[in-house]
Amino acid sequence: MKSEAETHVGSRVVKRLPLQNVARKRSRLMQALTLGGCAFLLSACEAPLNLSGVEQELDKSVRRTDQIQSLAATEKVQVAVGSNGLVLTRPNAESPWQRQVLEGEPNLIDVEACPDGSLIALSFERQLWMADVNAQQWRRSDIPTPENMLDAECALDGSYWAVGSFSTLMVSRDGGQNWSENSLNEDAMLSSIQFLDRSTGYVTGEFGVVARTDDGGQSWETLDYIPDDFYPQAAHFSSRETGWVVGLDGMILHTRDGGQSWEAESTPVVAPLYGIAQTDSGLFAMGENGTLLIRSDEQWQRLGAPAMPVWLRSAIEQSNGELLVAGGAGTLLSLSVQK
């Protein structure tokens, strides 16, 4: 989400609110003071501009203008990524966040932990960024496709996947050095990819598209569409048979037969839902207006969290058992959750 402008990539709205440049502010102030030859009068009659608040904000690791799109965690590090090349890292919930900005300030829309403890991050600019186990050293792989990529996955066999427009699936099996392209031949935006094991994986997307692989991504079988052209903003499968998709109007659909059929589950909200995450504490959905839901006894309920006028998109469980939730306006919120 840009500075009061929005870039829509399929279902994902990437918002960016760049920080004000202090030097630019001072330059504009001097220009204003010299207009009409009134510099002396203006400086005598107006209070001096106080830039200390801007400078203090620039010194923070997490800022109000950060738009945090995704979270991931390994045994060694927690990682949050967002617009303008933002990467936040810390070793555990008790440590302060450390801020870094990747070269070229790519707009990062997803981050995933790999089986070996390394990490990958997908950017809006069709790049996959790969990091070491401490998430300090990042290298870039350009994804050779004209399609917009929206979600990434680090599969259990070590392969890297990215999915996006025109139902495109990109895969690298050699650490991002080379890529191959496949498509479901649907004019639809794929919004999620998930591998359950070395063989089984699911993709979901626009117009209710669902496809499954049972051979590690060598081939994909398109299943029956989710009813009513449902557009999954995010999806989560807990097994080959059981999965959920979330979307607009607070809708959550559930499958118990591997995507062959879907049923709606009641929720207490009509706000758009952008993310879904499963932890040891339960299954959570998050979205607009600070919406945070938990599934309990096959029903969705609001989680007791502070009301926030921001969107939420990602959540992970921390080593201390608390839920970490991320979203707009620099939101990184730790919550205790009753199991």
C-alpha positions in Angstrom: 0.0 0.0 0.0 1.8 3.1 -1.2 1.7 6.6 0.2 -2.1 6.8 0.0 -1.9 4.9 -3.3 -2.5 1.2 -3.7 -0.9 -1.4 -5.9 -3.3 -4.3 -6.5 -1.7 -7.6 -7.3 -4.5 -10.1 -7.6 -6.0 -10.4 -4.2 -3.1 -8.9 -2.4 -3.0 -5.1 -1.9 0.6 -4.1 -1.4 0.6 -0.8 0.6 3.6 1.3 0.9 3.9 4.5 3.0 7.5 5.7 2.4 9.1 7.7 5.3 9.4 11.4 4.9 12.9 12.5 4.1 14.1 15.0 6.7 16.4 16.8 4.3 13.6 17.2 1.8 11.3 18.7 4.5 14.0 21.2 5.4 14.5 22.1 1.7 10.8 22.6 1.2 10.6 24.8 4.3 13.4 27.1 3.0 11.6 27.4 -0.4 8.4 28.4 1.4 10.2 31.0 3.5 11.8 32.7 0.5 8.6 33.0 -1.6 7.5 36.6 -2.1 10.6 38.0 -0.3 9.0 37.4 3.1 11.6 35.2 4.7 12.2 37.6 7.6 8.5 38.2 8.3 7.6 34.6 8.2 10.5 33.5 10.4 9.6 36.2 12.9 5.8 35.4 13.0 5.7 31.6 12.6 6.8 29.0 15.1 9.9 27.1 14.0 9.2 23.7 12.4 9.9 20.9 14.9 11.5 17.9 13.1 12.4 15.9 16.2 9.4 13.6 15.8 10.4 12.7 12.2 14.0 12.1 13.3 12.9 10.0 16.3 10.7 7.8 14.0 13.6 7.3 11.6 15.6 5.9 14.6 13.1 3.2 15.4 13.5 -0.4 14.3 9.7 -0.7 13.6 7.9 2.4 12.3 4.3 3.5 11.9 4.9 3.7 8.1 6.0 0.1 7.8 3.5 -2.2 6.0 4.4 -5.7 7.2 3.1 -8.4 4.8 4.4 -11.7 6.1 6.1 -13.5 9.1 8.2 -16.6 9.4 10.1 -18.3 12.2 12.8 -20.9 12.6 14.6 -22.2 15.6 17.1 -19.4 15.3 15.2 -16.3 14.1 11.9 -14.5 13.7 11.5 -12.6 10.4 9.0 -10.0 9.2 9.1 -8.5 5.7 7.3 -5.7 4.0 7.4 -2.8 1.5 10.5 -0.9 0.5 12.9 -3.8 1.1 11.9 -4.1 4.8 13.4 -7.0 6.7 13.0 -7.2 10.5 14.8 -9.9 12.5 15.2 -11.0 16.1 16.4 -14.3 17.7 13.4 -14.6 20.0 10.3 -12.9 21.5 12.3 -11.2 24.2 14.8 -9.5 21.9 14.4 -6.2 20.1 13.8 -6.1 16.3 16.8 -5.4 14.1 16.0 -3.5 10.9 17.6 -3.9 7.5 16.6 -2.8 4.0 17.5 -5.0 1.0 19.3 -3.5 -2.0 17.0 -1.8 -4.4 14.2 -1.7 -1.8 12.1 -4.5 -3.3 8.5 -4.8 -2.1 8.4 -8.0 -0.2 5.1 -9.7 0.0 5.9 -13.2 1.5 8.5 -14.9 3.6 8.9 -18.6 4.2 11.1 -20.8 6.4 12.8 -23.7 4.6 13.4 -27.2 6.1 17.1 -26.5 6.5 16.5 -23.3 8.5 17.2 -20.9 5.7 14.6 -18.5 4.5 13.1 -17.2 1.2 11.2 -13.9 0.5 9.2 -13.1 -2.6 9.0 -9.6 -4.0 6.4 -7.8 -6.1 9.2 -7.2 -8.6 9.4 -11.0 -9.5 12.4 -11.7 -7.4 13.1 -14.4 -4.9 15.4 -13.4 -2.1 17.3 -16.2 -0.2 18.8 -15.8 3.3 21.1 -17.8 5.6 19.9 -19.3 8.8 20.3 -16.0 10.6 18.5 -14.0 7.9 21.3 -11.5 7.7 22.9 -12.3 4.3 20.4 -12.1 1.4 20.9 -12.9 -2.3 18.5 -12.4 -5.1 17.2 -14.6 -7.9 15.2 -13.0 -10.7 12.2 -15.1 -11.6 12.1 -15.2 -15.4 8.4 -14.7 -16.1 6.3 -11.7 -17.2 3.5 -12.9 -14.8 3.0 -11.3 -11.4 4.0 -13.6 -8.6 1.9 -13.6 -5.4 2.9 -16.4 -3.1 6.0 -18.5 -2.5 6.8 -21.9 -0.9 10.0 -23.6 0.2 9.1 -27.3 -0.3 10.3 -30.1 1.9 12.6 -31.4 -0.9 14.4 -28.0 -0.9 12.8 -26.7 -4.1 11.6 -23.1 -4.4 8.1 -22.3 -5.7 6.3 -19.1 -6.7 2.8 -18.8 -8.1 0.8 -16.0 -9.7 -1.1 -14.6 -12.7 -2.4 -16.8 -15.6 -2.2 -19.7 -13.0 1.5 -19.8 -13.4 3.8 -22.0 -11.3 7.5 -21.3 -11.2 9.9 -23.7 -9.6 13.7 -23.8 -9.0 15.3 -27.1 -7.9 18.8 -25.8 -7.7 18.7 -23.0 -5.1 17.3 -20.3 -7.5 20.0 -20.6 -10.2 17.5 -21.9 -12.8 13.7 -21.8 -13.1 11.1 -23.8 -15.0 7.6 -22.7 -15.7 4.3 -24.5 -15.7 0.7 -23.3 -15.9 -2.8 -24.7 -15.1 -3.9 -22.8 -18.3 -6.5 -20.8 -16.4 -6.7 -17.0 -16.8 -6.6 -16.7 -13.0 -4.4 -15.4 -10.3 -3.0 -18.1 -8.0 -2.9 -16.7 -4.5 -1.4 -19.5 -2.4 0.8 -22.6 -2.6 1.4 -25.1 0.1 3.3 -28.5 0.3 2.2 -30.9 3.0 5.0 -33.4 2.4 7.4 -34.3 -0.4 4.6 -35.4 -2.7 1.4 -33.6 -1.9 0.8 -29.9 -2.5 -2.1 -27.5 -3.2 -2.6 -24.3 -5.0 -5.7 -22.1 -4.8 -6.7 -18.9 -6.6 -9.0 -16.6 -8.4 -12.4 -17.9 -9.7 -12.3 -20.7 -7.1 -9.3 -22.5 -8.8 -7.9 -25.5 -6.8 -5.2 -27.9 -8.0 -3.3 -30.7 -6.3 -0.1 -32.5 -6.9 0.8 -35.9 -5.7 4.2 -36.2 -7.3 6.1 -33.3 -5.8 4.9 -30.7 -8.4 5.8 -32.7 -11.5 2.1 -32.6 -12.5 -0.9 -30.8 -11.1 -4.6 -32.0 -11.2 -7.2 -29.3 -11.4 -10.1 -30.1 -9.0 -13.7 -28.8 -9.0 -13.9 -25.1 -8.5 -14.7 -23.6 -5.2 -18.4 -22.5 -5.4 -19.5 -19.0 -6.5 -16.2 -18.1 -8.0 -14.8 -17.7 -4.5 -11.5 -15.8 -4.5 -9.2 -17.2 -1.7 -7.1 -14.5 -0.3 -5.2 -17.2 1.6 -5.5 -21.0 2.2 -4.3 -23.6 4.7 -4.4 -27.4 4.4 -3.8 -29.4 7.6 -3.9 -32.7 5.7 -4.6 -34.0 2.2 -8.3 -34.1 3.0 -8.8 -31.0 5.3 -8.3 -27.4 4.4 -9.7 -23.8 4.6 -9.8 -20.8 2.4 -10.5 -17.2 3.5 -11.7 -14.2 1.5 -13.9 -11.1 1.3 -16.9 -10.4 3.5 -15.5 -12.4 6.3 -16.1 -15.7 4.5 -14.3 -18.9 5.4 -14.9 -22.2 3.5 -13.8 -25.6 4.7 -13.1 -28.9 2.8 -13.1 -32.3 4.3 -12.5 -34.3 1.1 -9.4 -32.9 -0.4 -11.0 -30.0 -2.2 -13.7 -31.9 -3.9 -16.4 -30.0 -2.1 -16.5 -27.0 0.2 -18.9 -25.7 2.9 -19.1 -22.2 4.4 -18.3 -21.8 8.1 -20.0 -19.0 10.1 -17.9 -16.1 11.2 -18.8 -13.1 13.4 -17.4 -10.5 10.9 -18.0 -9.2 7.4 -14.5 -7.6 7.1 -12.2 -9.0 4.3 -9.9 -11.8 5.6 -6.4 -11.8 4.2 -4.5 -14.5 6.1 -4.9 -17.9 7.9 -2.4 -19.6 10.1 -2.3 -22.8 12.2 -0.2 -23.1 15.4 -0.2 -25.4 18.4 -2.7 -22.9 19.9 -5.3 -23.3 17.1 -6.3 -22.1 13.7 -6.4 -18.3 13.2 -7.8 -16.0 10.5 -6.9 -12.3 10.2 -8.0 -9.3 8.1 -9.2 -5.8 7.8 -9.9 -3.5 10.8 -7.7 -5.5 13.1 -9.9 -8.6 12.7 -8.4 -11.7 14.4 -10.4 -14.9 14.7 -9.8 -18.3 16.2 -11.5 -21.6 15.4 -12.8 -23.3 18.4 -15.2 -26.3 18.5 -15.7 -25.9 14.7 -16.8 -22.3 15.2 -15.0 -19.0 14.5 -14.8 -16.5 17.3 -13.2 -13.1 17.8 -9.9 -13.3 19.7 -9.6 -10.9 22.6 -7.2 -8.5 21.0 -6.9 -4.7 21.1 -9.1 -3.0 18.5 -6.9 -1.6 15.7 -7.8 0.4 12.6 -5.3 -1.6 10.6 -5.2 -4.6 8.4 -3.7 -7.8 9.6 -2.2 -10.4 7.3 0.2 -12.9 9.0 0.7 -14.7 12.3 3.1 -17.2 13.7 3.6 -18.9 17.1 6.6 -17.9 19.1 8.8 -20.0 21.3 7.2 -18.6 24.4 3.8 -19.8 23.2 2.4 -16.4 22.3 0.9 -15.5 18.9 2.8 -12.8 16.9 0.5 -11.0 14.5 1.6 -8.5 11.8 0.0 -6.0 9.5 -0.2 -2.4 8.5 1.1 0.7 10.3 4.0 -1.3 11.7 1.8 -3.7 13.6 3.7 -6.4 15.4 1.5 -7.6 18.3 2.2 -10.5 20.7 -0.8 -12.1 22.3 -1.3 -14.8 24.9 -3.7 -17.4 23.5 -5.6 -20.0 25.7 -5.3 -23.4 24.2 
